[in-house]
């Protein structure tokens, strides 16, 4: 009986994307609990993790994190991460401000 090189566990290719989705689910929960800044930071963390996984994993194991070329994907995830974290950490006031 020959060993199969690929296909023994085809669902494993979806694990990186599932990790990112779990982080995003945590972000939604925090935002719904009126901790919007923590939720936004978790979105930034999810984007960072997506970029790191895309950079580290080979193309065939990146699953749904692979959209374009590796360099473009990593740069896009990094830029979105930086933008979300900057906004989350610098906005003051507004309807969700809890500092008063």
C-alpha positions in Angstrom: 0.0 0.0 0.0 1.6 3.3 -1.1 1.7 6.2 1.3 -0.2 9.3 0.2 1.9 12.4 0.1 -1.0 14.7 0.3 -4.6 14.5 1.4 -4.1 12.6 4.7 -5.3 15.6 6.6 -6.6 18.1 4.1 -8.4 20.1 6.8 -5.1 21.2 8.3 -4.7 23.7 5.5 -7.5 25.7 7.1 -6.1 25.9 10.6 -4.1 29.1 10.1 -7.3 30.9 8.9 -9.2 29.4 11.7 -6.7 30.9 14.2 -7.2 34.3 12.7 -11.0 33.9 12.8 -10.9 32.9 16.5 -8.9 36.1 17.2 -11.5 38.1 15.3 -14.3 36.5 17.2 -12.6 37.5 20.4 -12.4 41.0 19.1 -16.1 41.1 18.3 -17.0 39.8 21.8 -14.8 42.5 23.4 -16.4 45.2 21.2 -19.9 44.0 22.1 -19.0 44.3 25.8 -18.3 48.0 25.2 -14.5 47.5 25.3 -14.2 48.7 21.7 -10.5 49.7 22.0 -9.5 46.2 23.2 -11.6 44.7 20.4 -9.8 47.0 17.9 -6.4 46.0 19.2 -7.4 42.3 18.9 -8.3 43.0 15.2 -4.8 44.4 14.8 -3.3 41.4 16.5 -5.3 39.1 14.2 -3.9 40.9 11.2 -0.4 40.6 12.6 -0.9 36.9 13.1 -2.3 36.5 9.6 0.8 38.3 8.2 3.2 36.3 10.3 1.6 33.0 9.3 1.5 34.0 5.6 5.2 34.9 5.8 6.2 31.7 7.6 4.0 29.1 5.9 4.6 27.7 2.4 2.0 28.5 -0.2 0.3 25.1 -0.1 -0.2 25.3 3.7 -1.3 29.0 4.0 -4.9 28.1 3.0 -7.2 31.1 2.8 -4.5 33.5 4.0 -2.9 33.3 0.6 -4.8 35.7 -1.6 -2.1 37.2 -3.8 1.7 36.8 -3.9 3.4 36.3 -0.5 5.1 39.7 -0.5 1.9 41.5 -1.3 -0.1 39.6 1.3 2.4 40.2 4.0 2.7 43.9 3.2 -1.1 44.3 3.1 -1.6 42.5 6.4 1.2 44.6 8.0 -0.2 47.9 6.7 -3.7 47.0 7.8 -2.4 45.9 11.2 -0.4 49.2 11.6 -3.5 51.3 10.6 -5.9 49.5 13.0 -3.5 49.6 15.9 -2.7 53.3 15.3 -6.4 54.2 15.2 -7.2 52.0 18.2 -4.5 53.4 20.4 -4.7 57.1 19.5 -8.5 57.9 19.3 -9.7 59.8 22.3 -13.2 61.0 23.2 -16.2 60.0 21.2 -19.3 58.0 22.3 -17.3 55.1 23.5 -14.8 57.0 25.7 -14.7 55.5 29.2 -12.0 57.8 30.6 -14.5 60.2 32.3 
